[in-house]
Structure formats: structure tokens, C-alpha cells
Amino acid sequence: MDFDSLISSKQLHENHCQLTVPDTWSQGRTVFGGLSAALMMQHMYLHINDSARNMLSFSCNFVAPLLAHTPFSISTKILRSGKNVTQVETIITQNESVCLISLGCFGVHRQSKVSVSSIDKPVKLDKNISDKQTLRYVEGLFPAFIQNIDLNLQHGAMPFSGSNCTEIHGWMRFKQSSEMTLNELHVLALADAWPPTLLQLCDSPSPASTVSWYIEFVQPLSLDDSEWLGYQVLTHQANGGYGTEDAKIFSQSGELLALSRQTVAVFDS
């Protein structure tokens, strides 16, 4: 089942829906975090049901493992809906335990004299994308969800290589072209597909997991369904088993699409 089919599930139209994600979208024993976050975001969109309100920011805390191939529930409530901004909370529960909790901020676009163009431009990204740099899925070596996504590594190192590089730059896209216009749901899922930069600093296989994630979207998004998206991430600091990563997501033409920050836990001892 591809990404578009999952986020288009009829169950998501229910206020309290139940879903199951196949093992092909797993990350170890859990559901790929980018997909679970995208399902929550889609439930928010369907719950507020207002096309004039665009997603401005989304935050997610990964509270407990969300098991693949096991039913879970998604519930959403509107915390407040004002004239311009709507604040929404979505929770995923499984086996009567909270697994993920997220907050979404939606806003109506207005006329404003304040306009500041982004100065962020992609660096170290070669627009001539070579197939040789695209990771080939190997069962047992990569998480299962990677078979659905192309990652083209341009700068950085592979996980557990003992590198001293704290950055990753590359291109990303879904292997199967989307039948819908790429939107925040696609950007969100793809942005979580890369391994944490902390893992390339490890010199042996080490578990890692995202603890919290905050992402802001630059509006409006206008993307082609088959284009690559650029990704640049930097670890700002790491100690005590936790690190902070800041990322920027660009269109293939170099337009800034989103800003992301994650707190990552690594278990390398």
C-alpha cells in the first residue's frame, strides 16, 4: 500500500478512527514516524474541514512505540478556532496507551504589508541527480519503509560509519509518483525519512529515536508530483545521549518549503 492510499483511508473521516499500518511501512518494530505524523496531520485537516486554513506549524511528541500491523486509534479535538487561527490536538493510542501526541496550528492567509523573502538557499546540492547516489533498499539492512522512498545522499555519511560529519544533504521523493499534488503531508513524511545525523557519528550499530519534532511550513506550497525535494540537516549539539537537529526542506528549484527541528535520543553505550 502506497503513501497516498494510506493517507486517503476512508476511516480517517471518522472523528475517532481505527487504522492498521502494514509492515512495509515499519521502522524496526514501530510504524515509520513520518507516516504516523502524516496520518495525524491528515486527521486534523479532515476534522477542521476548512480549505481556507493552511497548516502553519506542526509539533509531535513520540511518547511510546506505535506497533506496525497492530490496530491503533486516532482522535482529534479543536482546542480553539478564532477568526484567523485554529489550534488542534491529535492523539494516537494503541492498546490503551498514548503513543503519539501532536499539535497543529492552522491559519487563514491575509493581506499584509509585511513581507520578508527567505534568504535560505540550498547548498551542496547538485541539481544533476545521479542514480548512483540513490540508496538501494536492502532487506534487513534498511528499515522496511525505505522501500517506498528514494533517498539521494549528496553530502554526509552512512549510519554507524564513525564519521565526524554532523550534516546530511540530499534529495528525497516517493518511489511511486503521487496522483495528488504534493502537499504538507508529503513534505512531512519525507522530512522524517533520513536517519538522524547522530547515527553517522556512531562507530557501531546503535538504536536511536525521535523524542520530539517541530516543523513549520512556508506557504503556499506548489509542487510537482514527481519532483525531488532537497533536504539539509545539521546537528547543533549533542550530549548525554540526546541531540538537536535543525533541517531545511527545499523544492527542486531551490524554494524554501519548511523548517524542521528534532530532538533525537541515541543509545550508543
Phi and psi restraints in degrees (value plus and minus 20) as a CYANA .aco file:
   2 ASP   PHI    -105.6   -65.6
   2 ASP   PSI     154.3   194.3
   3 PHE   PHI     -80.4   -40.4
   3 PHE   PSI     -67.5   -27.5
   4 ASP   PHI     -80.9   -40.9
   4 ASP   PSI     -57.2   -17.2
   5 SER   PHI     -84.9   -44.9
   5 SER   PSI     -59.1   -19.1
   6 LEU   PHI     -88.2   -48.2
   6 LEU   PSI     -64.5   -24.5
   7 ILE   PHI     -99.0   -59.0
   7 ILE   PSI     -26.3    13.7
   8 SER   PHI    -122.8   -82.8
   8 SER   PSI      -8.1    31.9
   9 SER   PHI     -77.4   -37.4
   9 SER   PSI     114.5   154.5
  10 LYS   PHI     -81.2   -41.2
  10 LYS   PSI     -49.8    -9.8
  11 GLN   PHI     -81.1   -41.1
  11 GLN   PSI     -47.4    -7.4
  12 LEU   PHI     -86.0   -46.0
  12 LEU   PSI     -35.0     5.0
  13 HIS   PHI     -97.9   -57.9
  13 HIS   PSI     -32.0     8.0
  14 GLU   PHI    -103.0   -63.0
  14 GLU   PSI     124.8   164.8
  15 ASN   PHI     -82.5   -42.5
  15 ASN   PSI     -58.4   -18.4
  16 HIS   PHI    -145.1  -105.1
  16 HIS   PSI      76.5   116.5
  17 CYS   PHI    -124.4   -84.4
  17 CYS   PSI     138.5   178.5
  18 GLN   PHI    -139.2   -99.2
  18 GLN   PSI     114.8   154.8
  19 LEU   PHI    -156.9  -116.9
  19 LEU   PSI     142.3   182.3
  20 THR   PHI    -156.7  -116.7
  20 THR   PSI     114.6   154.6
  21 VAL   PHI    -126.5   -86.5
  21 VAL   PSI     112.2   152.2
  22 PRO   PHI     -89.8   -49.8
  22 PRO   PSI     140.0   180.0
  23 ASP   PHI     -80.9   -40.9
  23 ASP   PSI     -42.3    -2.3
  24 THR   PHI     -86.6   -46.6
  24 THR   PSI     -31.6     8.4
  25 TRP   PHI    -133.0   -93.0
  25 TRP   PSI       8.1    48.1
  26 SER   PHI    -113.0   -73.0
  26 SER   PSI     139.9   179.9
  27 GLN   PHI    -151.6  -111.6
  27 GLN   PSI      67.2   107.2
  28 GLY   PHI      52.8    92.8
  28 GLY   PSI    -148.8  -108.8
  29 ARG   PHI    -109.3   -69.3
  29 ARG   PSI     -27.6    12.4
  30 THR   PHI    -124.9   -84.9
  30 THR   PSI     146.0   186.0
  31 VAL   PHI     -92.2   -52.2
  31 VAL   PSI     118.8   158.8
  32 PHE   PHI     -70.1   -30.1
  32 PHE   PSI     104.9   144.9
  33 GLY   PHI     -79.0   -39.0
  33 GLY   PSI     -55.5   -15.5
  34 GLY   PHI     -85.1   -45.1
  34 GLY   PSI     -54.2   -14.2
  35 LEU   PHI     -93.5   -53.5
  35 LEU   PSI     -66.4   -26.4
  36 SER   PHI     -81.3   -41.3
  36 SER   PSI     -58.2   -18.2
  37 ALA   PHI     -86.2   -46.2
  37 ALA   PSI     -60.4   -20.4
  38 ALA   PHI     -85.6   -45.6
  38 ALA   PSI     -57.1   -17.1
  39 LEU   PHI     -83.5   -43.5
  39 LEU   PSI     -58.2   -18.2
  40 MET   PHI     -86.5   -46.5
  40 MET   PSI     -63.1   -23.1
  41 MET   PHI     -83.4   -43.4
  41 MET   PSI     -62.2   -22.2
  42 GLN   PHI     -82.9   -42.9
  42 GLN   PSI     -58.7   -18.7
  43 HIS   PHI     -83.4   -43.4
  43 HIS   PSI     -56.3   -16.3
  44 MET   PHI     -81.9   -41.9
  44 MET   PSI     -70.3   -30.3
  45 TYR   PHI     -75.9   -35.9
  45 TYR   PSI     -67.6   -27.6
  46 LEU   PHI     -89.0   -49.0
  46 LEU   PSI     -50.0   -10.0
  47 HIS   PHI     -92.7   -52.7
  47 HIS   PSI     -62.8   -22.8
  48 ILE   PHI     -99.7   -59.7
  48 ILE   PSI     -49.2    -9.2
  49 ASN   PHI      29.6    69.6
  49 ASN   PSI      34.2    74.2
  50 ASP   PHI    -162.5  -122.5
  50 ASP   PSI      81.2   121.2
  51 SER   PHI     -86.8   -46.8
  51 SER   PSI     -34.6     5.4
  52 ALA   PHI    -100.5   -60.5
  52 ALA   PSI     -32.9     7.1
  53 ARG   PHI    -122.8   -82.8
  53 ARG   PSI      97.4   137.4
  54 ASN   PHI    -119.0   -79.0
  54 ASN   PSI     128.1   168.1
  55 MET   PHI     -88.0   -48.0
  55 MET   PSI      99.3   139.3
  56 LEU   PHI    -115.0   -75.0
  56 LEU   PSI     -65.6   -25.6
  57 SER   PHI    -169.8  -129.8
  57 SER   PSI     135.7   175.7
  58 PHE   PHI    -163.8  -123.8
  58 PHE   PSI     110.4   150.4
  59 SER   PHI    -146.2  -106.2
  59 SER   PSI     126.6   166.6
  60 CYS   PHI    -164.5  -124.5
  60 CYS   PSI     113.9   153.9
  61 ASN   PHI    -131.6   -91.6
  61 ASN   PSI     108.0   148.0
  62 PHE   PHI    -111.6   -71.6
  62 PHE   PSI      78.3   118.3
  63 VAL   PHI    -101.3   -61.3
  63 VAL   PSI     -63.5   -23.5
  64 ALA   PHI    -169.7  -129.7
  64 ALA   PSI     140.1   180.1
  65 PRO   PHI     -79.6   -39.6
  65 PRO   PSI     114.9   154.9
  66 LEU   PHI    -122.9   -82.9
  66 LEU   PSI      89.6   129.6
  67 LEU   PHI     -96.6   -56.6
  67 LEU   PSI     116.2   156.2
  68 ALA   PHI     -93.9   -53.9
  68 ALA   PSI     135.8   175.8
  69 HIS   PHI      39.7    79.7
  69 HIS   PSI       6.0    46.0
  70 THR   PHI    -154.9  -114.9
  70 THR   PSI     111.0   151.0
  71 PRO   PHI     -78.7   -38.7
  71 PRO   PSI     123.5   163.5
  72 PHE   PHI    -162.2  -122.2
  72 PHE   PSI     144.4   184.4
  73 SER   PHI    -136.9   -96.9
  73 SER   PSI     124.7   164.7
  74 ILE   PHI    -140.9  -100.9
  74 ILE   PSI     109.8   149.8
  75 SER   PHI    -153.1  -113.1
  75 SER   PSI     123.6   163.6
  76 THR   PHI    -152.4  -112.4
  76 THR   PSI     121.0   161.0
  77 LYS   PHI    -157.8  -117.8
  77 LYS   PSI     124.5   164.5
  78 ILE   PHI    -104.4   -64.4
  78 ILE   PSI      98.9   138.9
  79 LEU   PHI     -96.4   -56.4
  79 LEU   PSI     -60.9   -20.9
  80 ARG   PHI    -183.4  -143.4
  80 ARG   PSI     120.0   160.0
  81 SER   PHI    -149.0  -109.0
  81 SER   PSI      86.8   126.8
  82 GLY   PHI    -116.4   -76.4
  82 GLY   PSI    -187.7  -147.7
  83 LYS   PHI     -84.7   -44.7
  83 LYS   PSI     -54.7   -14.7
  84 ASN   PHI    -136.9   -96.9
  84 ASN   PSI     -49.8    -9.8
  85 VAL   PHI    -148.3  -108.3
  85 VAL   PSI     118.8   158.8
  86 THR   PHI    -141.1  -101.1
  86 THR   PSI     110.6   150.6
  87 GLN   PHI    -129.5   -89.5
  87 GLN   PSI     109.3   149.3
  88 VAL   PHI    -150.0  -110.0
  88 VAL   PSI     125.3   165.3
  89 GLU   PHI    -140.8  -100.8
  89 GLU   PSI     113.7   153.7
  90 THR   PHI    -150.0  -110.0
  90 THR   PSI     119.3   159.3
  91 ILE   PHI    -149.9  -109.9
  91 ILE   PSI     117.7   157.7
  92 ILE   PHI    -128.8   -88.8
  92 ILE   PSI     108.4   148.4
  93 THR   PHI    -142.5  -102.5
  93 THR   PSI     128.4   168.4
  94 GLN   PHI    -166.1  -126.1
  94 GLN   PSI     112.2   152.2
  95 ASN   PHI      32.5    72.5
  95 ASN   PSI      21.0    61.0
  96 GLU   PHI      46.8    86.8
  96 GLU   PSI      -2.5    37.5
  97 SER   PHI    -142.3  -102.3
  97 SER   PSI     124.3   164.3
  98 VAL   PHI     -93.1   -53.1
  98 VAL   PSI     107.7   147.7
  99 CYS   PHI    -126.7   -86.7
  99 CYS   PSI     -61.6   -21.6
 100 LEU   PHI    -160.0  -120.0
 100 LEU   PSI     127.3   167.3
 101 ILE   PHI    -157.7  -117.7
 101 ILE   PSI     116.1   156.1
 102 SER   PHI    -158.5  -118.5
 102 SER   PSI     135.5   175.5
 103 LEU   PHI    -144.2  -104.2
 103 LEU   PSI     114.6   154.6
 104 GLY   PHI    -141.6  -101.6
 104 GLY   PSI     121.6   161.6
 105 CYS   PHI    -139.1   -99.1
 105 CYS   PSI      97.1   137.1
 106 PHE   PHI    -129.6   -89.6
 106 PHE   PSI     122.4   162.4
 107 GLY   PHI    -158.0  -118.0
 107 GLY   PSI     128.8   168.8
 108 VAL   PHI    -108.7   -68.7
 108 VAL   PSI     110.4   150.4
 109 HIS   PHI     -94.6   -54.6
 109 HIS   PSI     117.8   157.8
 110 ARG   PHI    -149.0  -109.0
 110 ARG   PSI     141.3   181.3
 111 GLN   PHI     -88.1   -48.1
 111 GLN   PSI     114.2   154.2
 112 SER   PHI    -171.0  -131.0
 112 SER   PSI     121.6   161.6
 113 LYS   PHI     -98.4   -58.4
 113 LYS   PSI     -35.6     4.4
 114 VAL   PHI    -103.2   -63.2
 114 VAL   PSI      99.1   139.1
 115 SER   PHI    -167.1  -127.1
 115 SER   PSI      97.3   137.3
 116 VAL   PHI    -144.2  -104.2
 116 VAL   PSI      96.5   136.5
 117 SER   PHI     -95.7   -55.7
 117 SER   PSI     125.3   165.3
 118 SER   PHI     -87.5   -47.5
 118 SER   PSI     116.1   156.1
 119 ILE   PHI    -116.0   -76.0
 119 ILE   PSI     -22.5    17.5
 120 ASP   PHI     -95.6   -55.6
 120 ASP   PSI     106.7   146.7
 121 LYS   PHI    -148.8  -108.8
 121 LYS   PSI     123.9   163.9
 122 PRO   PHI     -88.3   -48.3
 122 PRO   PSI     116.3   156.3
 123 VAL   PHI    -140.5  -100.5
 123 VAL   PSI     135.1   175.1
 124 LYS   PHI      38.5    78.5
 124 LYS   PSI       8.2    48.2
 125 LEU   PHI    -137.8   -97.8
 125 LEU   PSI      92.4   132.4
 126 ASP   PHI    -101.3   -61.3
 126 ASP   PSI     101.2   141.2
 127 LYS   PHI     -90.6   -50.6
 127 LYS   PSI     -36.8     3.2
 128 ASN   PHI    -106.1   -66.1
 128 ASN   PSI      68.5   108.5
 129 ILE   PHI     -97.5   -57.5
 129 ILE   PSI     100.1   140.1
 130 SER   PHI    -116.4   -76.4
 130 SER   PSI     113.7   153.7
 131 ASP   PHI     -81.0   -41.0
 131 ASP   PSI     -46.1    -6.1
 132 LYS   PHI     -83.8   -43.8
 132 LYS   PSI     -44.1    -4.1
 133 GLN   PHI    -114.6   -74.6
 133 GLN   PSI     -22.2    17.8
 134 THR   PHI    -104.5   -64.5
 134 THR   PSI     107.3   147.3
 135 LEU   PHI     -84.1   -44.1
 135 LEU   PSI     115.3   155.3
 136 ARG   PHI    -115.6   -75.6
 136 ARG   PSI     105.5   145.5
 137 TYR   PHI     -85.7   -45.7
 137 TYR   PSI     108.2   148.2
 138 VAL   PHI    -144.2  -104.2
 138 VAL   PSI      96.7   136.7
 139 GLU   PHI     -80.1   -40.1
 139 GLU   PSI     110.9   150.9
 140 GLY   PHI      72.4   112.4
 140 GLY   PSI     -41.2    -1.2
 141 LEU   PHI    -119.0   -79.0
 141 LEU   PSI     -58.5   -18.5
 142 PHE   PHI    -130.7   -90.7
 142 PHE   PSI     134.0   174.0
 143 PRO   PHI     -77.5   -37.5
 143 PRO   PSI     128.9   168.9
 144 ALA   PHI     -79.3   -39.3
 144 ALA   PSI     -53.3   -13.3
 145 PHE   PHI     -84.9   -44.9
 145 PHE   PSI     -40.4    -0.4
 146 ILE   PHI     -82.6   -42.6
 146 ILE   PSI     -42.3    -2.3
 147 GLN   PHI     -87.4   -47.4
 147 GLN   PSI     -30.2     9.8
 148 ASN   PHI    -121.9   -81.9
 148 ASN   PSI     -25.5    14.5
 149 ILE   PHI    -155.1  -115.1
 149 ILE   PSI     120.3   160.3
 150 ASP   PHI    -116.7   -76.7
 150 ASP   PSI     106.7   146.7
 151 LEU   PHI    -138.7   -98.7
 151 LEU   PSI     101.6   141.6
 152 ASN   PHI    -130.8   -90.8
 152 ASN   PSI      81.4   121.4
 153 LEU   PHI     -99.9   -59.9
 153 LEU   PSI     100.6   140.6
 154 GLN   PHI    -125.6   -85.6
 154 GLN   PSI     -53.7   -13.7
 155 HIS   PHI    -171.2  -131.2
 155 HIS   PSI     114.2   154.2
 156 GLY   PHI     102.6   142.6
 156 GLY   PSI    -187.8  -147.8
 157 ALA   PHI    -155.1  -115.1
 157 ALA   PSI     147.5   187.5
 158 MET   PHI     -96.5   -56.5
 158 MET   PSI     134.0   174.0
 159 PRO   PHI     -77.5   -37.5
 159 PRO   PSI     125.4   165.4
 160 PHE   PHI      46.4    86.4
 160 PHE   PSI       6.1    46.1
 161 SER   PHI    -114.8   -74.8
 161 SER   PSI     -23.6    16.4
 162 GLY   PHI      48.3    88.3
 162 GLY   PSI       6.9    46.9
 163 SER   PHI     -92.6   -52.6
 163 SER   PSI     139.2   179.2
 164 ASN   PHI    -123.1   -83.1
 164 ASN   PSI     -10.1    29.9
 165 CYS   PHI    -103.5   -63.5
 165 CYS   PSI     114.7   154.7
 166 THR   PHI    -131.2   -91.2
 166 THR   PSI      -2.4    37.6
 167 GLU   PHI    -147.3  -107.3
 167 GLU   PSI     136.9   176.9
 168 ILE   PHI    -156.2  -116.2
 168 ILE   PSI     110.8   150.8
 169 HIS   PHI    -146.7  -106.7
 169 HIS   PSI     116.7   156.7
 170 GLY   PHI    -195.7  -155.7
 170 GLY   PSI    -198.7  -158.7
 171 TRP   PHI    -130.7   -90.7
 171 TRP   PSI     135.1   175.1
 172 MET   PHI    -169.8  -129.8
 172 MET   PSI     129.4   169.4
 173 ARG   PHI    -186.8  -146.8
 173 ARG   PSI     144.0   184.0
 174 PHE   PHI     -98.8   -58.8
 174 PHE   PSI     122.2   162.2
 175 LYS   PHI     -82.6   -42.6
 175 LYS   PSI     -59.4   -19.4
 176 GLN   PHI    -116.1   -76.1
 176 GLN   PSI     102.9   142.9
 177 SER   PHI     -78.8   -38.8
 177 SER   PSI     121.9   161.9
 178 SER   PHI     -97.5   -57.5
 178 SER   PSI     123.9   163.9
 179 GLU   PHI    -106.8   -66.8
 179 GLU   PSI     -26.6    13.4
 180 MET   PHI    -136.5   -96.5
 180 MET   PSI     143.6   183.6
 181 THR   PHI     -85.0   -45.0
 181 THR   PSI     114.2   154.2
 182 LEU   PHI     -81.1   -41.1
 182 LEU   PSI     115.4   155.4
 183 ASN   PHI    -157.6  -117.6
 183 ASN   PSI    -185.6  -145.6
 184 GLU   PHI     -79.0   -39.0
 184 GLU   PSI     -52.3   -12.3
 185 LEU   PHI     -82.0   -42.0
 185 LEU   PSI     -64.0   -24.0
 186 HIS   PHI     -88.3   -48.3
 186 HIS   PSI     -63.4   -23.4
 187 VAL   PHI     -81.2   -41.2
 187 VAL   PSI     -63.2   -23.2
 188 LEU   PHI     -79.7   -39.7
 188 LEU   PSI     -70.0   -30.0
 189 ALA   PHI     -84.4   -44.4
 189 ALA   PSI     -64.5   -24.5
 190 LEU   PHI     -85.0   -45.0
 190 LEU   PSI     -56.9   -16.9
 191 ALA   PHI     -83.6   -43.6
 191 ALA   PSI     -40.8    -0.8
 192 ASP   PHI    -118.5   -78.5
 192 ASP   PSI     -17.2    22.8
 193 ALA   PHI     -97.9   -57.9
 193 ALA   PSI     -46.0    -6.0
 194 TRP   PHI     -94.5   -54.5
 194 TRP   PSI     125.8   165.8
 195 PRO   PHI     -88.3   -48.3
 195 PRO   PSI     129.9   169.9
 196 PRO   PHI     -76.2   -36.2
 196 PRO   PSI     122.1   162.1
 197 THR   PHI     -82.0   -42.0
 197 THR   PSI     -43.1    -3.1
 198 LEU   PHI     -81.1   -41.1
 198 LEU   PSI     -50.5   -10.5
 199 LEU   PHI     -89.0   -49.0
 199 LEU   PSI     -48.2    -8.2
 200 GLN   PHI     -93.5   -53.5
 200 GLN   PSI     -35.9     4.1
 201 LEU   PHI    -101.4   -61.4
 201 LEU   PSI     -38.8     1.2
 202 CYS   PHI     -97.7   -57.7
 202 CYS   PSI     123.9   163.9
 203 ASP   PHI    -122.1   -82.1
 203 ASP   PSI     -11.9    28.1
 204 SER   PHI    -175.2  -135.2
 204 SER   PSI     138.3   178.3
 205 PRO   PHI     -72.9   -32.9
 205 PRO   PSI     107.4   147.4
 206 SER   PHI    -161.8  -121.8
 206 SER   PSI     110.6   150.6
 207 PRO   PHI     -85.0   -45.0
 207 PRO   PSI     130.9   170.9
 208 ALA   PHI    -171.5  -131.5
 208 ALA   PSI     133.7   173.7
 209 SER   PHI    -173.0  -133.0
 209 SER   PSI     128.3   168.3
 210 THR   PHI     -96.9   -56.9
 210 THR   PSI     111.4   151.4
 211 VAL   PHI    -113.2   -73.2
 211 VAL   PSI     -67.1   -27.1
 212 SER   PHI    -164.7  -124.7
 212 SER   PSI     134.3   174.3
 213 TRP   PHI    -166.1  -126.1
 213 TRP   PSI     111.9   151.9
 214 TYR   PHI    -150.8  -110.8
 214 TYR   PSI     110.4   150.4
 215 ILE   PHI    -158.3  -118.3
 215 ILE   PSI     116.7   156.7
 216 GLU   PHI    -135.2   -95.2
 216 GLU   PSI     119.7   159.7
 217 PHE   PHI    -127.3   -87.3
 217 PHE   PSI     116.6   156.6
 218 VAL   PHI    -109.0   -69.0
 218 VAL   PSI     100.3   140.3
 219 GLN   PHI    -119.7   -79.7
 219 GLN   PSI     133.8   173.8
 220 PRO   PHI    -108.7   -68.7
 220 PRO   PSI     132.1   172.1
 221 LEU   PHI    -105.7   -65.7
 221 LEU   PSI     115.1   155.1
 222 SER   PHI    -161.7  -121.7
 222 SER   PSI      78.9   118.9
 223 LEU   PHI    -149.4  -109.4
 223 LEU   PSI     128.2   168.2
 224 ASP   PHI    -101.4   -61.4
 224 ASP   PSI     125.5   165.5
 225 ASP   PHI     -87.9   -47.9
 225 ASP   PSI     -37.0     3.0
 226 SER   PHI    -131.0   -91.0
 226 SER   PSI     -19.7    20.3
 227 GLU   PHI     -99.3   -59.3
 227 GLU   PSI     133.4   173.4
 228 TRP   PHI     -97.0   -57.0
 228 TRP   PSI     131.4   171.4
 229 LEU   PHI    -133.0   -93.0
 229 LEU   PSI     118.8   158.8
 230 GLY   PHI    -106.7   -66.7
 230 GLY   PSI     126.5   166.5
 231 TYR   PHI    -157.4  -117.4
 231 TYR   PSI     109.3   149.3
 232 GLN   PHI    -154.5  -114.5
 232 GLN   PSI     105.1   145.1
 233 VAL   PHI    -155.5  -115.5
 233 VAL   PSI     124.9   164.9
 234 LEU   PHI    -156.1  -116.1
 234 LEU   PSI     113.3   153.3
 235 THR   PHI    -102.2   -62.2
 235 THR   PSI      96.5   136.5
 236 HIS   PHI     -95.2   -55.2
 236 HIS   PSI     -61.4   -21.4
 237 GLN   PHI    -181.8  -141.8
 237 GLN   PSI     136.6   176.6
 238 ALA   PHI    -174.3  -134.3
 238 ALA   PSI     112.6   152.6
 239 ASN   PHI    -186.1  -146.1
 239 ASN   PSI     139.3   179.3
 240 GLY   PHI      43.6    83.6
 240 GLY   PSI      -0.8    39.2
 241 GLY   PHI      70.7   110.7
 241 GLY   PSI     -13.2    26.8
 242 TYR   PHI    -153.3  -113.3
 242 TYR   PSI     129.0   169.0
 243 GLY   PHI    -160.9  -120.9
 243 GLY   PSI     138.1   178.1
 244 THR   PHI    -135.6   -95.6
 244 THR   PSI     105.6   145.6
 245 GLU   PHI    -136.6   -96.6
 245 GLU   PSI     114.4   154.4
 246 ASP   PHI    -134.0   -94.0
 246 ASP   PSI     113.9   153.9
 247 ALA   PHI    -152.4  -112.4
 247 ALA   PSI     135.0   175.0
 248 LYS   PHI    -146.9  -106.9
 248 LYS   PSI     118.6   158.6
 249 ILE   PHI    -136.0   -96.0
 249 ILE   PSI     110.5   150.5
 250 PHE   PHI    -141.7  -101.7
 250 PHE   PSI     136.1   176.1
 251 SER   PHI     -96.5   -56.5
 251 SER   PSI     149.4   189.4
 252 GLN   PHI     -85.9   -45.9
 252 GLN   PSI     -43.6    -3.6
 253 SER   PHI    -106.3   -66.3
 253 SER   PSI     -21.9    18.1
 254 GLY   PHI      78.7   118.7
 254 GLY   PSI     -11.2    28.8
 255 GLU   PHI    -103.2   -63.2
 255 GLU   PSI     111.2   151.2
 256 LEU   PHI     -86.7   -46.7
 256 LEU   PSI     109.0   149.0
 257 LEU   PHI    -128.6   -88.6
 257 LEU   PSI     -57.8   -17.8
 258 ALA   PHI    -179.2  -139.2
 258 ALA   PSI     135.4   175.4
 259 LEU   PHI    -140.0  -100.0
 259 LEU   PSI     113.6   153.6
 260 SER   PHI    -153.1  -113.1
 260 SER   PSI     124.9   164.9
 261 ARG   PHI    -158.4  -118.4
 261 ARG   PSI     112.5   152.5
 262 GLN   PHI    -148.7  -108.7
 262 GLN   PSI     123.4   163.4
 263 THR   PHI    -120.7   -80.7
 263 THR   PSI     104.0   144.0
 264 VAL   PHI    -138.1   -98.1
 264 VAL   PSI     115.7   155.7
 265 ALA   PHI    -120.9   -80.9
 265 ALA   PSI     113.8   153.8
 266 VAL   PHI    -144.3  -104.3
 266 VAL   PSI     119.4   159.4
 267 PHE   PHI    -138.3   -98.3
 267 PHE   PSI      60.2   100.2
 268 ASP   PHI    -127.1   -87.1
 268 ASP   PSI     -11.4    28.6
